[in-house]
Amino acid sequence: MAISKIIANITKYISEAAMRIFGPNDDSYPNIGVQPFKGEPYDKRKDDNS
């Protein structure tokens, strides 16, 4: 009886992990798209103040 309960728990653990990995995506990130770059590119010559 105890062995069958252990096997059932292991099977449940593995199947829940597989469902989490291969299931639908549940991330709730906003759909904002690509944002344009609004800065200046790095210029090493401007940074050298030595």
FENFENBEL-V663011 format. One record per residue. N is the residue number from 1. RES is the residue in one letter. PHI is phi in degrees with one decimal (999 if undefined). OMEGA is omega in radians with two decimals (none if undefined). Layout:
BEGIN
n/res/phi/omega
N/RES/PHI/OMEGA
N/RES/PHI/OMEGA
END
This chain:
BEGIN
n/res/phi/omega
1/M/999/-3.12
2/A/-67.0/-3.14
3/I/-65.7/3.13
4/S/-65.7/3.10
5/K/-69.8/3.10
6/I/-65.2/3.12
7/I/-63.8/3.11
8/A/-64.0/3.11
9/N/-65.3/3.12
10/I/-64.9/3.12
11/T/-62.2/3.12
12/K/-63.4/-3.13
13/Y/-60.5/-3.11
14/I/-68.6/-3.12
15/S/-68.6/3.08
16/E/-65.4/3.09
17/A/-65.2/3.13
18/A/-64.5/3.11
19/M/-65.1/3.12
20/R/-67.8/-3.11
21/I/-71.5/-3.01
22/F/-98.9/3.14
23/G/-79.3/3.14
24/P/-66.4/-3.12
25/N/-71.7/3.14
26/D/-116.8/3.08
27/D/-72.4/-3.12
28/S/-117.1/3.10
29/Y/-78.5/3.12
30/P/-71.1/3.11
31/N/-87.4/-3.08
32/I/-103.2/3.13
33/G/79.4/-3.11
34/V/-80.4/3.13
35/Q/-99.5/3.12
36/P/-70.6/3.11
37/F/-80.4/-3.11
38/K/-118.8/-3.14
39/G/-146.4/3.11
40/E/-110.6/3.10
41/P/-65.1/-3.13
42/Y/-67.3/3.10
43/D/-125.2/-3.08
44/K/-64.0/-3.13
45/R/-64.4/3.11
46/K/-72.8/-3.09
47/D/-78.5/-3.13
48/D/-78.8/3.11
49/N/-108.1/-3.09
50/S/-88.6/none
END
